[in-house]
């Protein structure tokens, strides 16, 4: 006994819905990628600021130790 296969033409509403879903998922993915990139840049900038603050504290100490 063979499997019965039922093929039907997709309606234009179904096609539109599928295209909209695809575009929405792509848009969400792009926003997520953009957010991740921005968050990495923010963390890097914060680390640089912390290092600069530490350098500002250490430099006078080093100069005093040298003298």
N, C-alpha and C positions, 0 to 999 in steps of 0.2 A: 504494500500500500504506500503510495507516494505522498509526500508532504504537499499540502495545498498552499500555494503561494498566492497572495492577494496583493496586487499592485494597483495603486490609484494615483491619480494626478494630484499634486499638492495644490491647495487653493492659494490664491494670491495673498489672502490674510495669513496663512501659515508661513508662506515665504517671507512676507514682511515681518512677521513676528520673529522668525529665525534670524533674519538680517539685523533686526533691532537688538536681539539678544546678543548676537556676535559683536556688534558695535559697542554695546554697553560693557560687555566683558573686556573688550580691548581697551576701552576708555578707562575702566577701573584699573586694569593692569598698568596702563601708562601712568595713571595718578599714583599708584602704589610704587612704581619704579622711581618716579619723581620724588615721592616722599622719602623713600629709602636713601636716595642720593643726597637729598637735603639734610637728612638726619645724620648721615655719615660726615658731611661737610661741617655741620654744627658741632658734632663731637670732636672733630679734628681741630676746629677753631677753639673750642673750649680747652682742649689739651694744650694748645699753643699758648693760650692766655695764662693757664696755670703755670706752664713752664717759664713764661716771661716773668710772672710774678715771683716765682722761686728764684730766677736769675737775679731779679732786682733785690732780693733779700740776700742772696749769697755773695754778690759782687762786693758790697761794702765789707762784708766779713772777710773775704779773701784779701782785699786791699789792706785791711787792718792787720791781718795775720802776716802779710808780707812785710809791712812796715814794722 
